[in-house]
Amino acid sequence: MKEIESARKALREQFEGLEDKKAILRATELKALFDGIREVAPEKRGAYGKAVNELKLEVQGWVEEAMEIDEEVLPLDITAPTDVNAPLPTFIDGNSGTQHPLTTEIDTLCDIFQRMGFVIEESREIDDDYHMFSSLNFPEDHPARDDYDTFMTDEGLVAPAHTSTMQNRVMQKYRDNLQKGEPIAVVVPDRVFRNEDLDATHEHTFYQYEGIYVGRKVTVGNLIATLSAFMNEYFGQELETKLQPFYFPFTEPSFEFAIERPEILRKDDSEEQKWLELLGCGMIHPNVLKAAGIDSTEFTGFAWGGGVERLVMMKNGIEDVRHFESANLKFLRQFK
Ligand code: DAH
């Protein structure tokens, strides 16, 4: 027992000086005590073994305590680099994890727009009334606000119902481009929220990709050309496209942009079945430009906002939007 007590002291001393606290569990003293159990006379062996084991538990306790303190002091750095050469983690059933299909498709989409000269910006998941409505030319108490029914905090902050919340910020951030004779060309893919009844085509949380382009002499023709070029690239084929009139407070004129529905997804030959609305768009309303400090007599622009899920569902023939957030591995593994 004296031997154990002096080993305890030695271990503690050693422990204090250790950088890697866990190394104490590999200390030779500890191993020697365990090896020693065999040498103890049989009648004392039980008590000795128990004491050794207790010491080991105590030492483990030191380590655990030290690690907890470490964690409290060191904030978790989620931007810390991970080893890019490390293999993907393998889960219990032996399968590797994969990137979520929405992440993959957002990457694809950003890549296409970047090659077209657009800069990518992120949105935010909590915003205010000004960015959600007022800066976008929604008058106070206007019924159009009802189309964007979302979640609010007690302080009056909103979970953004569309990525258009970023229009004002993006235009202010890149406003100087215009004086240099360059356009503002930004795409914002991010998460949005709606108070929706869920079904195969409606989720309360989904992704949109917003586009904002402002410059001199920008026309509806530029809008059509930009969106058509994107769709053709994304779907890997030449698609017929169509604009139909619509209403948004933040664009004038406003449109819905449709592409031809793939034959296999058509129920009949009607004109209605021929087209698939993919996004809302239009020429940015002068009041929206003004709110961002841009002279609307000198500059014009177009904007659009579309659903990412819709694109991905079309591309991959997915029938139900709820799969994306379902954490259903069978669904997710199709996208390896
Ligand atoms: N924010 C609209 C929505 O979610 C979509 C939209 C329409 C965005 C027209 C735009 C736009 O930028 O110009 O329904």
Residues whose N, C-alpha, C, O or C-beta is under 5 A from the ligand:
A	BS01	DAH	A161 H162 S164 G211 F248 T251 G280 C281 G282 A303 W304 G305
